[in-house]
Amino acid sequence: MENVEIVRCYCFNPLCKSSIFASKKNTTVFEPLSRVMSEQIRCKYCNEELVSKPLLKIKNQINGCLHDDVQADASVVDKNSISYLFETISQ
Ligand SMILES: [Zn+2]
């Protein structure tokens, strides 16, 4: 496997022990971009769909198109507050 872009994914389920809110543990899940874009990555502990930067971008673009329906998806957290989580991975 070469030229595989790895992205960080996070569980945002507040009730999950492996979520981003369980700060004591390493909650980052690394997945290939191709897999993130082609299927839903689910948390192995709570089965919630994991959130990744490419998916956030797409959701934000969709929300931007919908305007009035922005708050319909409460699971999308403010992109500015969590942007540090998705900084480029240098290998
Ligand atoms: Zn979880």
PDB file of the backbone (N, CA, C, O) and the ligand in Angstrom, with CONECT records:
HET     ZN  A 101       1
ATOM      1  N   MET A   1       0.849  -1.186   0.000  1.00  0.00           N
ATOM      2  CA  MET A   1       0.000   0.000   0.000  1.00  0.00           C
ATOM      3  C   MET A   1       0.886   1.238   0.000  1.00  0.00           C
ATOM      4  O   MET A   1       1.703   1.426   0.902  1.00  0.00           O
ATOM      5  N   GLU A   2       0.725   2.063  -0.993  1.00  0.00           N
ATOM      6  CA  GLU A   2       1.492   3.296  -1.038  1.00  0.00           C
ATOM      7  C   GLU A   2       0.558   4.452  -1.327  1.00  0.00           C
ATOM      8  O   GLU A   2      -0.516   4.290  -1.907  1.00  0.00           O
ATOM      9  N   ASN A   3       1.003   5.626  -0.901  1.00  0.00           N
ATOM     10  CA  ASN A   3       0.205   6.826  -1.086  1.00  0.00           C
ATOM     11  C   ASN A   3      -1.163   6.719  -0.426  1.00  0.00           C
ATOM     12  O   ASN A   3      -2.161   7.192  -0.969  1.00  0.00           O
ATOM     13  N   VAL A   4      -1.203   6.107   0.727  1.00  0.00           N
ATOM     14  CA  VAL A   4      -2.461   6.009   1.451  1.00  0.00           C
ATOM     15  C   VAL A   4      -2.542   7.165   2.437  1.00  0.00           C
ATOM     16  O   VAL A   4      -1.717   7.288   3.343  1.00  0.00           O
ATOM     17  N   GLU A   5      -3.536   7.999   2.248  1.00  0.00           N
ATOM     18  CA  GLU A   5      -3.709   9.130   3.160  1.00  0.00           C
ATOM     19  C   GLU A   5      -4.499   8.669   4.381  1.00  0.00           C
ATOM     20  O   GLU A   5      -5.589   8.107   4.275  1.00  0.00           O
ATOM     21  N   ILE A   6      -3.908   8.928   5.535  1.00  0.00           N
ATOM     22  CA  ILE A   6      -4.548   8.515   6.781  1.00  0.00           C
ATOM     23  C   ILE A   6      -5.228   9.721   7.414  1.00  0.00           C
ATOM     24  O   ILE A   6      -4.633  10.795   7.502  1.00  0.00           O
ATOM     25  N   VAL A   7      -6.449   9.553   7.846  1.00  0.00           N
ATOM     26  CA  VAL A   7      -7.167  10.636   8.516  1.00  0.00           C
ATOM     27  C   VAL A   7      -7.555  10.190   9.926  1.00  0.00           C
ATOM     28  O   VAL A   7      -7.694   9.002  10.217  1.00  0.00           O
ATOM     29  N   ARG A   8      -7.722  11.188  10.782  1.00  0.00           N
ATOM     30  CA  ARG A   8      -8.120  10.908  12.157  1.00  0.00           C
ATOM     31  C   ARG A   8      -9.641  10.889  12.256  1.00  0.00           C
ATOM     32  O   ARG A   8     -10.326  11.727  11.671  1.00  0.00           O
ATOM     33  N   CYS A   9     -10.143   9.940  12.989  1.00  0.00           N
ATOM     34  CA  CYS A   9     -11.581   9.845  13.222  1.00  0.00           C
ATOM     35  C   CYS A   9     -11.823   9.837  14.725  1.00  0.00           C
ATOM     36  O   CYS A   9     -11.007   9.338  15.500  1.00  0.00           O
ATOM     37  N   TYR A  10     -12.962  10.400  15.118  1.00  0.00           N
ATOM     38  CA  TYR A  10     -13.267  10.476  16.537  1.00  0.00           C
ATOM     39  C   TYR A  10     -14.714  10.083  16.795  1.00  0.00           C
ATOM     40  O   TYR A  10     -15.607  10.325  15.984  1.00  0.00           O
ATOM     41  N   CYS A  11     -14.908   9.470  17.948  1.00  0.00           N
ATOM     42  CA  CYS A  11     -16.254   9.177  18.422  1.00  0.00           C
ATOM     43  C   CYS A  11     -16.752  10.377  19.221  1.00  0.00           C
ATOM     44  O   CYS A  11     -16.060  10.856  20.120  1.00  0.00           O
ATOM     45  N   PHE A  12     -17.941  10.859  18.899  1.00  0.00           N
ATOM     46  CA  PHE A  12     -18.499  12.021  19.592  1.00  0.00           C
ATOM     47  C   PHE A  12     -19.697  11.653  20.468  1.00  0.00           C
ATOM     48  O   PHE A  12     -20.491  12.514  20.848  1.00  0.00           O
ATOM     49  N   ASN A  13     -19.810  10.395  20.772  1.00  0.00           N
ATOM     50  CA  ASN A  13     -20.886   9.966  21.666  1.00  0.00           C
ATOM     51  C   ASN A  13     -20.480  10.258  23.112  1.00  0.00           C
ATOM     52  O   ASN A  13     -19.546   9.638  23.619  1.00  0.00           O
ATOM     53  N   PRO A  14     -21.161  11.187  23.784  1.00  0.00           N
ATOM     54  CA  PRO A  14     -20.757  11.566  25.148  1.00  0.00           C
ATOM     55  C   PRO A  14     -20.810  10.404  26.130  1.00  0.00           C
ATOM     56  O   PRO A  14     -20.149  10.433  27.168  1.00  0.00           O
ATOM     57  N   LEU A  15     -21.584   9.399  25.809  1.00  0.00           N
ATOM     58  CA  LEU A  15     -21.741   8.277  26.725  1.00  0.00           C
ATOM     59  C   LEU A  15     -20.710   7.178  26.484  1.00  0.00           C
ATOM     60  O   LEU A  15     -20.653   6.198  27.228  1.00  0.00           O
ATOM     61  N   CYS A  16     -19.913   7.342  25.462  1.00  0.00           N
ATOM     62  CA  CYS A  16     -18.972   6.290  25.101  1.00  0.00           C
ATOM     63  C   CYS A  16     -17.644   6.489  25.817  1.00  0.00           C
ATOM     64  O   CYS A  16     -17.126   7.604  25.888  1.00  0.00           O
ATOM     65  N   LYS A  17     -17.103   5.406  26.344  1.00  0.00           N
ATOM     66  CA  LYS A  17     -15.834   5.514  27.070  1.00  0.00           C
ATOM     67  C   LYS A  17     -14.664   5.770  26.128  1.00  0.00           C
ATOM     68  O   LYS A  17     -13.579   6.151  26.569  1.00  0.00           O
ATOM     69  N   SER A  18     -14.878   5.567  24.855  1.00  0.00           N
ATOM     70  CA  SER A  18     -13.819   5.807  23.886  1.00  0.00           C
ATOM     71  C   SER A  18     -14.056   7.085  23.092  1.00  0.00           C
ATOM     72  O   SER A  18     -13.388   7.325  22.086  1.00  0.00           O
ATOM     73  N   SER A  19     -14.996   7.898  23.535  1.00  0.00           N
ATOM     74  CA  SER A  19     -15.306   9.119  22.798  1.00  0.00           C
ATOM     75  C   SER A  19     -14.276  10.195  23.083  1.00  0.00           C
ATOM     76  O   SER A  19     -13.407  10.040  23.941  1.00  0.00           O
ATOM     77  N   ILE A  20     -14.392  11.287  22.346  1.00  0.00           N
ATOM     78  CA  ILE A  20     -13.486  12.414  22.509  1.00  0.00           C
ATOM     79  C   ILE A  20     -13.667  13.063  23.876  1.00  0.00           C
ATOM     80  O   ILE A  20     -12.795  13.803  24.330  1.00  0.00           O
ATOM     81  N   PHE A  21     -14.770  12.796  24.521  1.00  0.00           N
ATOM     82  CA  PHE A  21     -15.041  13.393  25.824  1.00  0.00           C
ATOM     83  C   PHE A  21     -14.398  12.609  26.960  1.00  0.00           C
ATOM     84  O   PHE A  21     -14.301  13.107  28.082  1.00  0.00           O
ATOM     85  N   ALA A  22     -13.969  11.419  26.684  1.00  0.00           N
ATOM     86  CA  ALA A  22     -13.250  10.626  27.682  1.00  0.00           C
ATOM     87  C   ALA A  22     -11.773  10.957  27.545  1.00  0.00           C
ATOM     88  O   ALA A  22     -11.013  10.232  26.903  1.00  0.00           O
ATOM     89  N   SER A  23     -11.386  12.050  28.154  1.00  0.00           N
ATOM     90  CA  SER A  23     -10.094  12.662  27.841  1.00  0.00           C
ATOM     91  C   SER A  23      -8.900  11.843  28.309  1.00  0.00           C
ATOM     92  O   SER A  23      -7.776  12.088  27.869  1.00  0.00           O
ATOM     93  N   LYS A  24      -9.118  10.890  29.178  1.00  0.00           N
ATOM     94  CA  LYS A  24      -7.969  10.158  29.721  1.00  0.00           C
ATOM     95  C   LYS A  24      -7.368   9.204  28.702  1.00  0.00           C
ATOM     96  O   LYS A  24      -6.204   8.818  28.803  1.00  0.00           O
ATOM     97  N   LYS A  25      -8.152   8.842  27.753  1.00  0.00           N
ATOM     98  CA  LYS A  25      -7.682   7.821  26.826  1.00  0.00           C
ATOM     99  C   LYS A  25      -7.369   8.414  25.457  1.00  0.00           C
ATOM    100  O   LYS A  25      -7.841   9.494  25.102  1.00  0.00           O
ATOM    101  N   ASN A  26      -6.587   7.701  24.723  1.00  0.00           N
ATOM    102  CA  ASN A  26      -6.325   8.089  23.345  1.00  0.00           C
ATOM    103  C   ASN A  26      -7.533   7.690  22.509  1.00  0.00           C
ATOM    104  O   ASN A  26      -7.781   6.508  22.270  1.00  0.00           O
ATOM    105  N   THR A  27      -8.273   8.692  22.073  1.00  0.00           N
ATOM    106  CA  THR A  27      -9.542   8.417  21.418  1.00  0.00           C
ATOM    107  C   THR A  27      -9.437   8.466  19.901  1.00  0.00           C
ATOM    108  O   THR A  27     -10.434   8.297  19.199  1.00  0.00           O
ATOM    109  N   THR A  28      -8.236   8.695  19.400  1.00  0.00           N
ATOM    110  CA  THR A  28      -8.086   8.860  17.959  1.00  0.00           C
ATOM    111  C   THR A  28      -8.075   7.516  17.247  1.00  0.00           C
ATOM    112  O   THR A  28      -7.389   6.579  17.655  1.00  0.00           O
ATOM    113  N   VAL A  29      -8.842   7.449  16.188  1.00  0.00           N
ATOM    114  CA  VAL A  29      -8.845   6.266  15.338  1.00  0.00           C
ATOM    115  C   VAL A  29      -8.281   6.693  13.985  1.00  0.00           C
ATOM    116  O   VAL A  29      -8.751   7.658  13.380  1.00  0.00           O
ATOM    117  N   PHE A  30      -7.287   5.975  13.527  1.00  0.00           N
ATOM    118  CA  PHE A  30      -6.667   6.306  12.236  1.00  0.00           C
ATOM    119  C   PHE A  30      -7.216   5.368  11.166  1.00  0.00           C
ATOM    120  O   PHE A  30      -7.176   4.144  11.291  1.00  0.00           O
ATOM    121  N   GLU A  31      -7.731   5.995  10.107  1.00  0.00           N
ATOM    122  CA  GLU A  31      -8.287   5.200   9.014  1.00  0.00           C
ATOM    123  C   GLU A  31      -7.822   5.787   7.680  1.00  0.00           C
ATOM    124  O   GLU A  31      -7.596   6.993   7.575  1.00  0.00           O
ATOM    125  N   PRO A  32      -7.681   4.937   6.665  1.00  0.00           N
ATOM    126  CA  PRO A  32      -7.353   5.457   5.332  1.00  0.00           C
ATOM    127  C   PRO A  32      -8.489   6.318   4.806  1.00  0.00           C
ATOM    128  O   PRO A  32      -9.666   6.013   4.998  1.00  0.00           O
ATOM    129  N   LEU A  33      -8.107   7.405   4.136  1.00  0.00           N
ATOM    130  CA  LEU A  33      -9.118   8.320   3.597  1.00  0.00           C
ATOM    131  C   LEU A  33     -10.100   7.594   2.678  1.00  0.00           C
ATOM    132  O   LEU A  33     -11.302   7.860   2.693  1.00  0.00           O
ATOM    133  N   SER A  34      -9.568   6.683   1.889  1.00  0.00           N
ATOM    134  CA  SER A  34     -10.438   5.983   0.938  1.00  0.00           C
ATOM    135  C   SER A  34     -11.535   5.213   1.668  1.00  0.00           C
ATOM    136  O   SER A  34     -12.667   5.123   1.194  1.00  0.00           O
ATOM    137  N   ARG A  35     -11.187   4.663   2.820  1.00  0.00           N
ATOM    138  CA  ARG A  35     -12.189   3.911   3.579  1.00  0.00           C
ATOM    139  C   ARG A  35     -13.200   4.869   4.221  1.00  0.00           C
ATOM    140  O   ARG A  35     -14.400   4.596   4.245  1.00  0.00           O
ATOM    141  N   VAL A  36     -12.693   5.995   4.740  1.00  0.00           N
ATOM    142  CA  VAL A  36     -13.579   6.969   5.378  1.00  0.00           C
ATOM    143  C   VAL A  36     -14.624   7.487   4.396  1.00  0.00           C
ATOM    144  O   VAL A  36     -15.782   7.707   4.750  1.00  0.00           O
ATOM    145  N   MET A  37     -14.177   7.680   3.134  1.00  0.00           N
ATOM    146  CA  MET A  37     -15.067   8.260   2.157  1.00  0.00           C
ATOM    147  C   MET A  37     -16.002   7.231   1.526  1.00  0.00           C
ATOM    148  O   MET A  37     -16.993   7.593   0.892  1.00  0.00           O
ATOM    149  N   SER A  38     -15.693   5.977   1.698  1.00  0.00           N
ATOM    150  CA  SER A  38     -16.477   4.971   0.999  1.00  0.00           C
ATOM    151  C   SER A  38     -17.407   4.186   1.913  1.00  0.00           C
ATOM    152  O   SER A  38     -18.307   3.491   1.441  1.00  0.00           O
ATOM    153  N   GLU A  39     -17.190   4.296   3.220  1.00  0.00           N
ATOM    154  CA  GLU A  39     -18.074   3.568   4.121  1.00  0.00           C
ATOM    155  C   GLU A  39     -18.113   4.278   5.465  1.00  0.00           C
ATOM    156  O   GLU A  39     -17.266   5.121   5.759  1.00  0.00           O
ATOM    157  N   GLN A  40     -19.087   3.934   6.263  1.00  0.00           N
ATOM    158  CA  GLN A  40     -19.194   4.518   7.592  1.00  0.00           C
ATOM    159  C   GLN A  40     -18.253   3.773   8.536  1.00  0.00           C
ATOM    160  O   GLN A  40     -18.302   2.549   8.658  1.00  0.00           O
ATOM    161  N   ILE A  41     -17.394   4.550   9.200  1.00  0.00           N
ATOM    162  CA  ILE A  41     -16.524   3.967  10.208  1.00  0.00           C
ATOM    163  C   ILE A  41     -17.236   4.092  11.544  1.00  0.00           C
ATOM    164  O   ILE A  41     -17.641   5.185  11.940  1.00  0.00           O
ATOM    165  N   ARG A  42     -17.383   2.998  12.220  1.00  0.00           N
ATOM    166  CA  ARG A  42     -18.128   3.039  13.473  1.00  0.00           C
ATOM    167  C   ARG A  42     -17.223   2.763  14.670  1.00  0.00           C
ATOM    168  O   ARG A  42     -16.244   2.022  14.583  1.00  0.00           O
ATOM    169  N   CYS A  43     -17.580   3.376  15.770  1.00  0.00           N
ATOM    170  CA  CYS A  43     -16.845   3.177  17.012  1.00  0.00           C
ATOM    171  C   CYS A  43     -16.968   1.719  17.437  1.00  0.00           C
ATOM    172  O   CYS A  43     -18.062   1.153  17.454  1.00  0.00           O
ATOM    173  N   LYS A  44     -15.833   1.123  17.777  1.00  0.00           N
ATOM    174  CA  LYS A  44     -15.877  -0.291  18.126  1.00  0.00           C
ATOM    175  C   LYS A  44     -16.454  -0.519  19.515  1.00  0.00           C
ATOM    176  O   LYS A  44     -16.725  -1.654  19.905  1.00  0.00           O
ATOM    177  N   TYR A  45     -16.640   0.573  20.263  1.00  0.00           N
ATOM    178  CA  TYR A  45     -17.192   0.430  21.606  1.00  0.00           C
ATOM    179  C   TYR A  45     -18.689   0.700  21.641  1.00  0.00           C
ATOM    180  O   TYR A  45     -19.436  -0.034  22.288  1.00  0.00           O
ATOM    181  N   CYS A  46     -19.142   1.767  20.938  1.00  0.00           N
ATOM    182  CA  CYS A  46     -20.555   2.142  21.050  1.00  0.00           C
ATOM    183  C   CYS A  46     -21.291   2.069  19.705  1.00  0.00           C
ATOM    184  O   CYS A  46     -22.511   2.227  19.648  1.00  0.00           O
ATOM    185  N   ASN A  47     -20.535   1.827  18.626  1.00  0.00           N
ATOM    186  CA  ASN A  47     -21.132   1.679  17.302  1.00  0.00           C
ATOM    187  C   ASN A  47     -21.653   2.973  16.707  1.00  0.00           C
ATOM    188  O   ASN A  47     -22.345   2.950  15.689  1.00  0.00           O
ATOM    189  N   GLU A  48     -21.333   4.101  17.326  1.00  0.00           N
ATOM    190  CA  GLU A  48     -21.660   5.391  16.717  1.00  0.00           C
ATOM    191  C   GLU A  48     -20.759   5.606  15.502  1.00  0.00           C
ATOM    192  O   GLU A  48     -19.642   5.091  15.441  1.00  0.00           O
ATOM    193  N   GLU A  49     -21.260   6.368  14.545  1.00  0.00           N
ATOM    194  CA  GLU A  49     -20.425   6.698  13.395  1.00  0.00           C
ATOM    195  C   GLU A  49     -19.325   7.667  13.822  1.00  0.00           C
ATOM    196  O   GLU A  49     -19.590   8.674  14.478  1.00  0.00           O
ATOM    197  N   LEU A  50     -18.100   7.351  13.445  1.00  0.00           N
ATOM    198  CA  LEU A  50     -16.986   8.229  13.783  1.00  0.00           C
ATOM    199  C   LEU A  50     -16.965   9.430  12.845  1.00  0.00           C
ATOM    200  O   LEU A  50     -17.388   9.341  11.692  1.00  0.00           O
ATOM    201  N   VAL A  51     -16.463  10.561  13.359  1.00  0.00           N
ATOM    202  CA  VAL A  51     -16.408  11.793  12.594  1.00  0.00           C
ATOM    203  C   VAL A  51     -14.966  12.055  12.184  1.00  0.00           C
ATOM    204  O   VAL A  51     -14.048  11.924  12.993  1.00  0.00           O
ATOM    205  N   SER A  52     -14.775  12.422  10.934  1.00  0.00           N
ATOM    206  CA  SER A  52     -13.452  12.755  10.436  1.00  0.00           C
ATOM    207  C   SER A  52     -13.519  14.081   9.689  1.00  0.00           C
ATOM    208  O   SER A  52     -14.599  14.535   9.311  1.00  0.00           O
ATOM    209  N   LYS A  53     -12.364  14.697   9.479  1.00  0.00           N
ATOM    210  CA  LYS A  53     -12.337  16.012   8.855  1.00  0.00           C
ATOM    211  C   LYS A  53     -12.975  16.032   7.470  1.00  0.00           C
ATOM    212  O   LYS A  53     -13.768  16.931   7.189  1.00  0.00           O
ATOM    213  N   PRO A  54     -12.664  15.082   6.598  1.00  0.00           N
ATOM    214  CA  PRO A  54     -13.315  15.115   5.272  1.00  0.00           C
ATOM    215  C   PRO A  54     -14.829  15.054   5.373  1.00  0.00           C
ATOM    216  O   PRO A  54     -15.535  15.715   4.612  1.00  0.00           O
ATOM    217  N   LEU A  55     -15.323  14.266   6.307  1.00  0.00           N
ATOM    218  CA  LEU A  55     -16.770  14.168   6.458  1.00  0.00           C
ATOM    219  C   LEU A  55     -17.348  15.456   7.033  1.00  0.00           C
ATOM    220  O   LEU A  55     -18.442  15.876   6.653  1.00  0.00           O
ATOM    221  N   LEU A  56     -16.603  16.088   7.959  1.00  0.00           N
ATOM    222  CA  LEU A  56     -17.064  17.366   8.502  1.00  0.00           C
ATOM    223  C   LEU A  56     -17.166  18.412   7.405  1.00  0.00           C
ATOM    224  O   LEU A  56     -18.128  19.179   7.348  1.00  0.00           O
ATOM    225  N   LYS A  57     -16.164  18.434   6.533  1.00  0.00           N
ATOM    226  CA  LYS A  57     -16.183  19.402   5.436  1.00  0.00           C
ATOM    227  C   LYS A  57     -17.414  19.198   4.567  1.00  0.00           C
ATOM    228  O   LYS A  57     -18.101  20.151   4.200  1.00  0.00           O
ATOM    229  N   ILE A  58     -17.672  17.963   4.254  1.00  0.00           N
ATOM    230  CA  ILE A  58     -18.826  17.665   3.398  1.00  0.00           C
ATOM    231  C   ILE A  58     -20.111  18.066   4.100  1.00  0.00           C
ATOM    232  O   ILE A  58     -21.006  18.653   3.491  1.00  0.00           O
ATOM    233  N   LYS A  59     -20.200  17.742   5.397  1.00  0.00           N
ATOM    234  CA  LYS A  59     -21.413  18.079   6.138  1.00  0.00           C
ATOM    235  C   LYS A  59     -21.587  19.586   6.222  1.00  0.00           C
ATOM    236  O   LYS A  59     -22.701  20.097   6.112  1.00  0.00           O
ATOM    237  N   ASN A  60     -20.470  20.302   6.419  1.00  0.00           N
ATOM    238  CA  ASN A  60     -20.565  21.756   6.478  1.00  0.00           C
ATOM    239  C   ASN A  60     -21.020  22.336   5.152  1.00  0.00           C
ATOM    240  O   ASN A  60     -21.797  23.289   5.107  1.00  0.00           O
ATOM    241  N   GLN A  61     -20.522  21.743   4.072  1.00  0.00           N
ATOM    242  CA  GLN A  61     -20.938  22.219   2.760  1.00  0.00           C
ATOM    243  C   GLN A  61     -22.423  21.953   2.540  1.00  0.00           C
ATOM    244  O   GLN A  61     -23.146  22.775   1.977  1.00  0.00           O
ATOM    245  N   ILE A  62     -22.848  20.805   2.992  1.00  0.00           N
ATOM    246  CA  ILE A  62     -24.274  20.486   2.871  1.00  0.00           C
ATOM    247  C   ILE A  62     -25.088  21.452   3.715  1.00  0.00           C
ATOM    248  O   ILE A  62     -26.104  21.981   3.267  1.00  0.00           O
ATOM    249  N   ASN A  63     -24.632  21.676   4.939  1.00  0.00           N
ATOM    250  CA  ASN A  63     -25.347  22.611   5.804  1.00  0.00           C
ATOM    251  C   ASN A  63     -25.374  24.005   5.200  1.00  0.00           C
ATOM    252  O   ASN A  63     -26.371  24.719   5.311  1.00  0.00           O
ATOM    253  N   GLY A  64     -24.264  24.393   4.555  1.00  0.00           N
ATOM    254  CA  GLY A  64     -24.205  25.701   3.920  1.00  0.00           C
ATOM    255  C   GLY A  64     -25.225  25.831   2.814  1.00  0.00           C
ATOM    256  O   GLY A  64     -25.774  26.907   2.576  1.00  0.00           O
ATOM    257  N   CYS A  65     -25.473  24.721   2.141  1.00  0.00           N
ATOM    258  CA  CYS A  65     -26.469  24.733   1.075  1.00  0.00           C
ATOM    259  C   CYS A  65     -27.883  24.792   1.646  1.00  0.00           C
ATOM    260  O   CYS A  65     -28.786  25.382   1.053  1.00  0.00           O
ATOM    261  N   LEU A  66     -28.051  24.177   2.794  1.00  0.00           N
ATOM    262  CA  LEU A  66     -29.390  24.075   3.359  1.00  0.00           C
ATOM    263  C   LEU A  66     -29.782  25.307   4.168  1.00  0.00           C
ATOM    264  O   LEU A  66     -30.967  25.586   4.350  1.00  0.00           O
ATOM    265  N   HIS A  67     -28.764  26.057   4.659  1.00  0.00           N
ATOM    266  CA  HIS A  67     -28.988  27.267   5.449  1.00  0.00           C
ATOM    267  C   HIS A  67     -29.849  27.006   6.674  1.00  0.00           C
ATOM    268  O   HIS A  67     -29.320  26.826   7.770  1.00  0.00           O
ATOM    269  N   ASP A  68     -31.127  26.984   6.512  1.00  0.00           N
ATOM    270  CA  ASP A  68     -32.039  26.960   7.655  1.00  0.00           C
ATOM    271  C   ASP A  68     -31.989  25.661   8.438  1.00  0.00           C
ATOM    272  O   ASP A  68     -32.494  25.584   9.558  1.00  0.00           O
ATOM    273  N   ASP A  69     -31.394  24.662   7.860  1.00  0.00           N
ATOM    274  CA  ASP A  69     -31.402  23.368   8.526  1.00  0.00           C
ATOM    275  C   ASP A  69     -30.091  23.079   9.250  1.00  0.00           C
ATOM    276  O   ASP A  69     -29.812  21.931   9.595  1.00  0.00           O
ATOM    277  N   VAL A  70     -29.296  24.100   9.478  1.00  0.00           N
ATOM    278  CA  VAL A  70     -27.967  23.888  10.067  1.00  0.00           C
ATOM    279  C   VAL A  70     -28.061  23.174  11.406  1.00  0.00           C
ATOM    280  O   VAL A  70     -27.309  22.234  11.663  1.00  0.00           O
ATOM    281  N   GLN A  71     -28.968  23.607  12.248  1.00  0.00           N
ATOM    282  CA  GLN A  71     -28.995  23.029  13.584  1.00  0.00           C
ATOM    283  C   GLN A  71     -29.724  21.692  13.623  1.00  0.00           C
ATOM    284  O   GLN A  71     -29.890  21.104  14.692  1.00  0.00           O
ATOM    285  N   ALA A  72     -30.150  21.222  12.489  1.00  0.00           N
ATOM    286  CA  ALA A  72     -30.823  19.931  12.471  1.00  0.00           C
ATOM    287  C   ALA A  72     -29.867  18.812  12.853  1.00  0.00           C
ATOM    288  O   ALA A  72     -30.273  17.817  13.454  1.00  0.00           O
ATOM    289  N   ASP A  73     -28.592  18.976  12.501  1.00  0.00           N
ATOM    290  CA  ASP A  73     -27.618  17.945  12.823  1.00  0.00           C
ATOM    291  C   ASP A  73     -26.776  18.400  14.006  1.00  0.00           C
ATOM    292  O   ASP A  73     -25.715  18.998  13.829  1.00  0.00           O
ATOM    293  N   ALA A  74     -27.242  18.123  15.180  1.00  0.00           N
ATOM    294  CA  ALA A  74     -26.562  18.588  16.383  1.00  0.00           C
ATOM    295  C   ALA A  74     -25.263  17.845  16.632  1.00  0.00           C
ATOM    296  O   ALA A  74     -24.457  18.264  17.463  1.00  0.00           O
ATOM    297  N   SER A  75     -25.054  16.756  15.927  1.00  0.00           N
ATOM    298  CA  SER A  75     -23.838  15.976  16.170  1.00  0.00           C
ATOM    299  C   SER A  75     -22.622  16.630  15.533  1.00  0.00           C
ATOM    300  O   SER A  75     -21.488  16.289  15.868  1.00  0.00           O
ATOM    301  N   VAL A  76     -22.846  17.565  14.621  1.00  0.00           N
ATOM    302  CA  VAL A  76     -21.717  18.263  14.021  1.00  0.00           C
ATOM    303  C   VAL A  76     -21.317  19.409  14.938  1.00  0.00           C
ATOM    304  O   VAL A  76     -22.027  20.406  15.061  1.00  0.00           O
ATOM    305  N   VAL A  77     -20.186  19.247  15.565  1.00  0.00           N
ATOM    306  CA  VAL A  77     -19.709  20.226  16.533  1.00  0.00           C
ATOM    307  C   VAL A  77     -19.079  21.391  15.785  1.00  0.00           C
ATOM    308  O   VAL A  77     -18.605  21.244  14.658  1.00  0.00           O
ATOM    309  N   ASP A  78     -19.085  22.534  16.423  1.00  0.00           N
ATOM    310  CA  ASP A  78     -18.469  23.727  15.848  1.00  0.00           C
ATOM    311  C   ASP A  78     -17.101  23.403  15.279  1.00  0.00           C
ATOM    312  O   ASP A  78     -16.213  22.943  15.997  1.00  0.00           O
ATOM    313  N   LYS A  79     -16.936  23.641  14.010  1.00  0.00           N
ATOM    314  CA  LYS A  79     -15.702  23.212  13.345  1.00  0.00           C
ATOM    315  C   LYS A  79     -14.486  23.967  13.846  1.00  0.00           C
ATOM    316  O   LYS A  79     -13.371  23.451  13.768  1.00  0.00           O
ATOM    317  N   ASN A  80     -14.669  25.169  14.356  1.00  0.00           N
ATOM    318  CA  ASN A  80     -13.518  25.926  14.830  1.00  0.00           C
ATOM    319  C   ASN A  80     -12.998  25.385  16.155  1.00  0.00           C
ATOM    320  O   ASN A  80     -11.790  25.375  16.393  1.00  0.00           O
ATOM    321  N   SER A  81     -13.891  24.941  17.004  1.00  0.00           N
ATOM    322  CA  SER A  81     -13.478  24.500  18.325  1.00  0.00           C
ATOM    323  C   SER A  81     -12.738  23.178  18.289  1.00  0.00           C
ATOM    324  O   SER A  81     -11.981  22.862  19.207  1.00  0.00           O
ATOM    325  N   ILE A  82     -12.944  22.420  17.258  1.00  0.00           N
ATOM    326  CA  ILE A  82     -12.298  21.108  17.221  1.00  0.00           C
ATOM    327  C   ILE A  82     -11.305  20.995  16.081  1.00  0.00           C
ATOM    328  O   ILE A  82     -10.796  19.907  15.813  1.00  0.00           O
ATOM    329  N   SER A  83     -11.021  22.092  15.409  1.00  0.00           N
ATOM    330  CA  SER A  83     -10.164  22.004  14.241  1.00  0.00           C
ATOM    331  C   SER A  83      -8.764  21.511  14.597  1.00  0.00           C
ATOM    332  O   SER A  83      -8.091  20.895  13.770  1.00  0.00           O
ATOM    333  N   TYR A  84      -8.325  21.783  15.827  1.00  0.00           N
ATOM    334  CA  TYR A  84      -6.989  21.347  16.224  1.00  0.00           C
ATOM    335  C   TYR A  84      -6.859  19.827  16.197  1.00  0.00           C
ATOM    336  O   TYR A  84      -5.757  19.291  16.071  1.00  0.00           O
ATOM    337  N   LEU A  85      -7.976  19.148  16.315  1.00  0.00           N
ATOM    338  CA  LEU A  85      -7.933  17.690  16.337  1.00  0.00           C
ATOM    339  C   LEU A  85      -7.538  17.131  14.985  1.00  0.00           C
ATOM    340  O   LEU A  85      -7.025  16.017  14.883  1.00  0.00           O
ATOM    341  N   PHE A  86      -7.780  17.903  13.968  1.00  0.00           N
ATOM    342  CA  PHE A  86      -7.638  17.359  12.625  1.00  0.00           C
ATOM    343  C   PHE A  86      -6.455  17.962  11.878  1.00  0.00           C
ATOM    344  O   PHE A  86      -6.436  18.025  10.648  1.00  0.00           O
ATOM    345  N   GLU A  87      -5.484  18.397  12.643  1.00  0.00           N
ATOM    346  CA  GLU A  87      -4.298  18.939  11.984  1.00  0.00           C
ATOM    347  C   GLU A  87      -3.640  17.850  11.148  1.00  0.00           C
ATOM    348  O   GLU A  87      -3.768  16.657  11.421  1.00  0.00           O
ATOM    349  N   THR A  88      -2.939  18.301  10.131  1.00  0.00           N
ATOM    350  CA  THR A  88      -2.336  17.367   9.189  1.00  0.00           C
ATOM    351  C   THR A  88      -1.395  16.405   9.903  1.00  0.00           C
ATOM    352  O   THR A  88      -0.594  16.807  10.747  1.00  0.00           O
ATOM    353  N   ILE A  89      -1.500  15.182   9.564  1.00  0.00           N
ATOM    354  CA  ILE A  89      -0.654  14.151  10.145  1.00  0.00           C
ATOM    355  C   ILE A  89       0.641  14.072   9.353  1.00  0.00           C
ATOM    356  O   ILE A  89       0.631  13.842   8.144  1.00  0.00           O
ATOM    357  N   SER A  90       1.740  14.264  10.038  1.00  0.00           N
ATOM    358  CA  SER A  90       3.037  14.129   9.350  1.00  0.00           C
ATOM    359  C   SER A  90       3.674  12.807   9.728  1.00  0.00           C
ATOM    360  O   SER A  90       3.796  12.458  10.902  1.00  0.00           O
ATOM    361  N   GLN A  91       4.065  12.105   8.722  1.00  0.00           N
ATOM    362  CA  GLN A  91       4.627  10.772   8.977  1.00  0.00           C
ATOM    363  C   GLN A  91       6.083  10.722   8.553  1.00  0.00           C
ATOM    364  O   GLN A  91       6.730   9.684   8.689  1.00  0.00           O
TER     365      GLN A  91
HETATM  366 ZN    ZN A 101     -17.856   5.413  20.805  1.00  0.00          ZN2+
END
